[in-house]
């Protein structure tokens, strides 16, 4: 996908995540790898008025924090940049304040294997990273640790992050993660959730590998 097409897709997906109900207002942000650069949604710009030319571009290597474009990049550019730098298999990062993911993050709960679809995220849990102020290097470091061997995490008292090989896959994972969070939250209201074993999740992961649902790894 060339840069112009990727810029259009970022705008489309930013609007879509609000339409899907997994984000509110301008609280979330999206980035995508584009050659030697990262394209990222601009700071505090309503998605309905955002245009492809408003998307900021930042170099993946070299001096951190430099950018080109009409508008400043999202205040969360640090964890987007660090994830794309450290995960060569990653093509896109989606961050939202989805309701149920954020509720669990406020409780500082990880998501256990209450449904086999958790295998799509790389393991038997989706971890919750410790709290740090938004936009800081500390938050980026916490996120990177929580994402080790995973393609999603929660951010304490904040929201969620998903990582995908493409922007379309990252958005699909974001919807799946919010679904898992909702299922876990509702199950806790009804009783004690039954958690699947690591062996059961590993078996699911092997099945997913045959039709493209496996979590991305550095070897892919």
N, C-alpha and C positions, 0 to 999 in steps of 0.2 A: 504494500500500500504506500503510495507516495504521500508527501507531507500534506498536500492540500486535502486529499481524501481522508487522511488520519485526523486532521483538524476538524473536518466536517463530522466524522464519527464521534469525536470527543464531545462536541456540542450536542449531537443527537443523543448520546448515552447519558450525558449530564441531565438533559431534560427527561429522559426516560426513567432515571432512577427516582426522580421526584414523582413522576406519574405512576410508578409502580408502588409508591409508598414506602420505599426503603431509605428515603432521605427527606429533609424538610428545608425549604429555603435555599440558602447558599452555604449551608453548614458542611456539605461534603465536598470532595474534590477528586479529580481523575487525572492520571498521568499515563503517557504511553511512550514507549521507546521509538525513536525515529532516527535511525542511523547513529551518529555520534551525539545526538541530543535527546533530551526529554521534553516532550510537549506536555504542558500542564494547564489546567483551568486557572484563570486569573482570580485574584483576591476580590471578595465582596462584590461579585458581578452576578446579577440575577440571570438564571439560565435562559429565561424566555427572551431576554434581550441580547444575550451573548452571541457573538458571531465567530466564525472560524478564525478571522484575523485577530481576534482578541486573545486567542490562546498564546500563552508565553512559551518561549523556547529556552532551555537551559542546557549548557554543555554537561555531558556525563562525566567528563574528565576535566582536569585543569582547575582553575580557580572556582571555588564554591560560591554560590550566590549570584553569579553573573547571569544575565538574561537578556534576551532581545524580544521586542514586541511593543505593542501599544500600551499594555497594562501589566502591572506587577503580577508575578506568579502568586499562587496560593500561599498563605502563611505556613502551610504544612509541607512546603517543598522539600524540607530536609529529609523527612522519612521517605518520601517518594524517591528522591535522588539516591539515598543510601540503599534502598531496596533494589532499584534498577542497577546501581553500580555493583552491588554484592551478589545479585542473582542473575547471571547471564541468560538463564532460560526464561526470565520474566519479560513479558512484552508490555504489561500494563498493570497499574495499581489503582484500585478503587477504594476510597474511604468514605463512609457514610455514618450518619448518626441514626441508624435504623432503630426503631422503637424497642424491639425486644432484645436485640444485641446490646443496646445501650443500657437497658434495664439490668441485664445480667452484669454488664461492666460496672454499673453503680454498686451492685452487690459484690463486685470483685470475684465473680464465679467464672471458672472456665466452663466450657460446654463438654460434658462427658459423652460417651458413646451411647446415647439414648436412642439413636436411630442409625441404621447401617450407612446412611448417606454421609455420615461424618468421615467415612473412608475417602471421600472425594477431596478432603482437606489435608491428607498426608499422614494421618495417624489416628489414634483413638481418643484424642481430645483436641479442642480448640482452646489454646491458652489465653489467659487474660494478663496483659502486660501491666506492670505497676504504673501508677499515676505520675505524670509530669506535665508541666504547663504546655499548652498547645504551641506548636511551631518551634519547639526547642530541640537542641541537639540531644538533650537527655531523653526526651520522648522518642526520638528516632532510635537511640540506642536500645531503649526498652522494647520497642517494636521489633527491631532486628532479632533480639534474643528470643522473643516470643514466637517469631516466625521460623526459627530454626527447624528444619525438616517438616515445615508446614507451609500452606499457602493461604492461611488466614489466622487472624488473632483478634481478640478484643483489646480495647484500650481502656483501662480503669477510669470510670467516671467520665467517659468521653464517647466512644463509638467502636467501630470495627474497621479492619483493613483486610482486603483480599488481594491476592496476586495471581495473575493468569498469564498464559503464553500469548494471548491476544486480548484485546479490550472486550470483545464479545464474550469470551470465556470468563474473564474476570467479572463481568456483569452477571453472567449466569451463576457464578459461584457466590456473588453477593446476595442474590435472591435466595439461593439454597441455604446460605448461612443464616439469614434472617428467619427462614422457615424453621431451621433447626432450633434457633434460639426461642422462637415462639412455642414450638412443641415442648421443649424442656421446661420453659416457664409455666405453661399450662399444666403439664404433668405434675410439677411440684405443687400446684394448687390442689390437685386431686388426691395426691398421696406421695409415696416414695417411688421415684422413677427407677425402673430396672435398667441397669447398665449392661450393655453387651461386653463380652470379654475381648481381650486383645486378639485372641485367636480368631474369634468370629469377625472382627473388623479386618484382620489380615486376609481372611478368606474372601471377604467382600472386595477388598482392594485388588486381589488377584483376578476376580471376576470383572471388575471395572476395567482392568488393563486390556481386556479383549475388545472393548468397544469405546475406548477413548476417554473414559472418565477418571483415569488415574491422575493423581496430583503430579504437577511438574517437578522434575528433579534436575540437579546440575548436570546429569548425564544426558538429558534429552536435547 
